[in-house]
């Protein structure tokens, strides 16, 4: 009985070992088969959405992707607008004007103090004179000392007042009558706006010899921004050595940094010109210049440069590069640019020229 049990155990052990060997071999064969399949099966093709056609970057998107991305297009139209001339200028630094204002306030305080001292010393001198004349109730020395004090105080007052007038003249020479008056008036609401940067000052240079007069209101743009209004303050007594012409000081309620270059648009009579109007939300900035995506087919969009553009409220007037009747992407243009700049599979890096 013991020998039979031993034989059964031996047979079971052999069978177990055999099954384990077979299972291991099957597993190895299965894995090697999968490896061969992976080697021989080509990867799934990823659709190429970006291409270059005739020098233009083309983005290809099917209708479903366009709907999912929220892309919308509008047909462009030609419109007439008033002919303008372009002038240039800069945002003024208020520090020299503030220095003049502070010096004037300090000198004016000295003048007021000297005036008060003169009033007191004059009364003292007149009183001593009366007492001296009235049977010499005060000595001649006392009267002469009070008179000397009065003359000294009067001299101090005259000097302080003269310095104040010189500072007024310096303000007029550098910034003109109107701005000089604002800056030296301690209660000027106009200068208070400048101090709080609710408004900034601009020096705009009109072309020399141009018959156009400085308008009371002009449109300006800075750093490729949309236009804002600026209002005439006065002619500028100082010019920009880099830009020769007729200088005028304007103010605007836009907090532009001092030293920023400004483009000014001045209307010319009633002449009009025809241009294509592109809304601002259709513009994308790439490589330091504006572009727009134009739909060239139902599933294709070309990025075109916005050349010869003139900023206008709500968009740009364009005279070259884009034609009336073309459809421009007005919603989702930034998504198209992101798709264009996305590195292809298996690569890395930035395609924007500003990354170089």
BELPEFEN-V524991 format. One record per helix or strand of 2 or more residues. SS is the DSSP state (h for helix, s for strand). FROM is the first residue (numbers start at 0). TO is the last residue. Records with the same first field share a line. If there is no record, write none. Layout:
BEGIN
SS: FROM-TO  FROM-TO
END
This chain:
BEGIN
h: 1-39  62-68  94-132  139-183  188-194  279-281  332-340  352-354
s: 49-52  55-59  71-74  77-90  199-206  216-220  227-234  244-251  260-278  283-285  288-296  299-304  306-311  314-319  326-330
END
